[in-house]
Amino acid sequence: MTCPSVSGACLPALKLFTQRVEDHRNEQRCRQQQLDQPADQAAPSSQPPAA
């Protein structure tokens, strides 16, 4: 699909914008997956439990 209203001079900016949107969506998807994990798996404890 081509858009005649987008000039050739705008294409680099449009490509950059598209890449940033995709990067943002991927980051949000990753964060959502982390939130969806059970709490005991989301953040492994590096400290031993207090006795």
N, C-alpha and C positions, 0 to 999 in steps of 0.2 A: 504494500500500500504506500503510495507516495502522496505527499501533501504539497501541492504547488505553491502554497502560501509561505512555506519555509524556504528561505533563500539559502544558497550554498554557504554564505558567510555565517549563518546561524547554526549550521550543522555541528561544528565542534562544541559549541555551548550546549546544544541539545543532547549530544552524546555524553558530555560530562554530567549534565543534570540527571540523565537516565541512569548512569553508573552510580551516582550518589544515592538516588532513590532505591536502586536495587541493593546497594550496600546497607542502607538503613533498614530495609525490609528484612534482610538476612540477619542483621544484628537483633532486631526485634523478635524474630522467630527463635533465635538462640536464647534470648532472655526468657521468652515465654516457655520454652522447653525446660529451662532451669527452674522456673516457678512451678511447673507441672510435676517435677520430680518430688518424691516423698522427702520430708525434711531430713531424715537420717542419711539420705544419699546425696542431697544437694550440697552440703558442706562437710566434708570429712573432717573429723576432729583431729588436730595435731597434738592436742594436750590430753594426758590421761584423765579419766574422770576423778573428781575430788572425792576422797574417802572420808 
